[in-house]
């Protein structure tokens, strides 16, 4: 799935004399004119900067958010490698890019590379990415993209370009050719004369050179920093309570706010009963918006109690009848009415109608899911003299800032945004899911001159989420005499357009994959691994069903279908081998296997489980093999696999958001159970590098776990689970026997 | 009305309601934001503090209930900033987003005072804090290593 990247390299000096090299890049080859830039809402624009200061320290300035994914170590590793830096002198910081160019003093040393600039970039390089932010979707963190896009396409090039600029500067000082120089550990060396100069000393002079858009990049054989599991610098503050998350900010004069929004999505606020709050200590203001009531108070608990005391009433605006059952009915009917074709290869699904065809069919579905990060959504906003200052943990600093400007109806230049580390996000915290930002800004505008920290209770966080969609997916396959599929047919619901993640890696000559766009009133958002989170379950469950229909071992079956995919085959075999696939298990235990590629990373998992006669499910062990091309920080990648597996495991076992009377029924952890230490399996991750381009790390661990688990349950019990979560299915011996298993 | 609290060894007289939640008093009256809010109903453990050395969830604890007792938060759990548990957390690269870890470390620290060599089963029974980033495997590894119980 190659994407054309367009890149601009910029280099110059900061006002402090530091060398700064950075790039701006955007993914689409189609951008040629400013009007296309402004018209497209889905283009992604990424910037990254490296600063080499006169004190010899190197800072990678990363406009990505920290949600624990380890990129504040992995990205600097990539830069440090190409720079031949001294790792002990390399650090990173979150930044809004403007802070780097405080006076907008950028030398116009950019390099064009056989493409046309969007008009918007010409002439106003300083702050140009700010202006672009107003027009483009700036999903800068997410899509498991930090390492594979930022790192690969920009950061390494910028670092290598900076290195060459430093060499040129040293060579000029020594009156030698740059070819006679080398670099090592933050220094430029001239072997013939023995002279050396440090990067810090050279920084200001180096900034006078133009960065090359095609510097020499190191081959993997020369890596000294990439591929090492350096300890993460963000970890110590996360062990002693000193890290300030969005929820922890404390600007002077801080007020607090709590909110209750319409439980039925799309509903409006009808009335509140202010009487119980009159004279109550600390209440500053009651703010009514069209769909919510907010109480601003001097302390959070007083605001929260007041919101409850107001007993707000809402009009449901017509969606008060919606239930989970009605949504399933709606989705199923939409598929019954026919789908739009996405994939149609060979004879499509004609093979399903061939005489004597051996057909296997199965329908699947997955429910809405909440994100349930440990830090509930929150934002702090200060509106003063027509300007806004906002603090929030979000995955996209520039995009959030642009969004807040829109809510306040002011220019982006009048908004200052502080991007804070997040206590988890998994796709929740950003302007694509903006309710927490909207309420915070509105509360702040109601009490100008005073900062307001608006925090969602856990109940509001769970009931006012932007959910992982509920999806229905139907499969049919025709098998040949050997039991292998010759026709693969799949029809699924989607909230947008065709999902690439429904495309299968398996060699099936005739495929018909279609989709139907259908939505309910439930707000939808991005959830860890997005479309892969459902297609992984669907595809790997159905392939498993085909294997069993063919009477073949699920691993062997997949091996046959992946014989032309060496990378996938290698990853699958690694997981199977490490899991001891085929080795006899104690009675009552069974294994299930699944493999899925997402965000350019291939992950295979084997779940080893046990089902008791009482139906209790124990997940003993998960073996995971991951091929992300090159693992920049292998231990960091392992941690992301562990996290992705446990996140998906919670969803598979118990995750379900249901609706009654148009509103979400779940409200807190007791009715939205998640994996805890007591039911956490042993997880073993095996990192396997290959020549593939670097793939993502944050999300690809999640898609395979649900099907690995349900495939294992089938192997153990004969119960085939096609509708998640697992808790809705009885696995008791009694019920299995009644079902004839 | 004032409530007298002793937090991290320091005595403070606070003008708050007796039923004000200890969690929010710690965070917003005392400015100690290391103790976190996660659920408000003692289901997640992010708000865990020590009261007279025992782990307690502060979100449902009214301040009046801890008058006269020693309350310790993550900020006060060590004299010099790095306890053996915290060092083990760093050595084994436990945290991801880190938000649950104050409560997790407080819970584990309290457990180790009464059970210096907890088995895996002991740990599972005692530590019910929720982590959404999935750091449980590393928590087990870190505790095992710290308590000399090997891999």
Interface residues (C-beta under 8 A of the other chain):
Chain A: X66 X67 X68 X69 X70 X231 X232 X234 X235 X236 X237 X238 X239 X240 X241 X242 X243 X244 X245 X247 X248 X250 X256 X281 X299 X300 X301 X372 X373 X374 X375 X376 X421 X422 X423 X424 X425 X426 X455 X457 X458 X459 X635 X639 X642 X643 X644 X645 X646 X647 X650 X668 X669 X670 X674 X675 X676 X677 X678 X680 X682 X683
Chain B: X17 X20 X21 X24 X27 X28 X29 X31 X32 X33 X34 X35 X36 X37 X38 X39 X40 X41 X43 X44 X46 X73 X74 X75 X78 X81 X82 X86 X89 X90 X93 X94 X95 X96 X97 X98 X99 X100 X101 X102 X105 X123 X124 X125 X127 X128 X129 X130 X131 X132 X133 X134 X135 X136 X137 X138 X139 X140
